[in-house]
Amino acid sequence: MRIVNGLRFAVAAVSAIGLMVLAAGPHLLWILYVVPIFSRSESRHRDRLFAWQTFWTKSLQNVFARLMGLRIEYDVPESATADPAIIIANHRSWLDIFLVGGGLYRVGLFRLTAIVKREIRKVPVLGRFSEAIQCAMISRRDREGDLQKIRQCARDSRNADASVIIFPEGTRYRRESDRRRGYDQVLKPKVGGLHTLLRELPDYRLLAVTVHWPPQVRVRTITDGATLVGQTLRISVTEIKSAHDIENADDLLRNVWRIMDRVITA
């Protein structure tokens, strides 16, 4: 069974990557370099980029999930608005950005940018797209430089009427690494990026997106992908009411993180 699951994952991964490189990539290049020749409207250009994001996020997720027999369930607020938001999410896998995006589409948010590590620039298609929508690409070694990039990302997001995703853990969760720090299912969060976003975007809502990974699934590396075959993932979207308590951003984040940790553990 392990060999069969491994082969199934390999087929799903190759299919998704092939679709990205052979179809999503050329589509993105067309939007970036050909369409502007005929239309120089900056707002229309952003619209096309976010439409590309929505279409290919859904398409790649559907292809991958179907080939893997992976079921994804979303728990979202019944009465949601499409007003832009700051989104905080836990981070365990390279799939998280697709899963978080799927949950946000279901509450009407289709224009998404993010705080990402600068290594994403080297990823085919995704790296070029992240630059195009002006994600903050941070090094995690230059605090002041990283915060300046986050401030610029926030300003660009306001101009584009976009929401911003941030993963406060700063890196992907490893089960063995953080129990001694007071959390069972998430890493201790870093508050600097969230504090900066709250200051720059005080009128934005705050949403928490929790990805519930089954305990038997190991998703730290790509080679762990076979453990996803036939599984069910749950993604919960929750609105945080005290989003504008900027001075107490640290307490706010830790309270959200404790709730998220309990939800995942339960």
C-alpha angles and dihedrals in degrees: 000000000000091000092048091050090048091053091047091052091047091053092048093047095047091047093050093045091046091051090050096049099038101037114011093043097053089043090055093047089052091054094045102044112014107037094053089062089069100030123035098179108130094204092051089049091055090047090055092049093052091045088053089051094051096045097047096040089056094041096049092045092050094049093047095044095048094049090047097044085236117161119206120196123191126206108193135160113275094222107046131159128214094230111132118264147187106246123203118192140173117248127217107133147032085246094064098094090056093045094047090048091052091055093047093050087059091059093048101264109133102153108074134168127169151200104251138168114265092242088076086077088075095055112103113251095349092063094052092045093050089055092047094055090044101244116181105253105198132189098207087220102075106056098184093043091048093049090051090054090050091051090051091047090053092052092047090048092054091051090051094042086237134149122236125226120205129181102206093193087073093213139033118288120254114196096221097048109066115033090100090058095063102267131094103192106020137046123248104277126236113227103196098087094045092047090053093049092049090052094048096041105032093156095053121105119240120231129182118210116196120194110202109210117193111244093240093057117094111194105160093111136021090252088064090063094101089071088067094064111118094358131134121230124194124206119193125195116199129179115226110217100202095058096138098056090111098163091055096043091129093057091042093054094045092051091051090047093052090051091047091049092051092047093052093044092050 
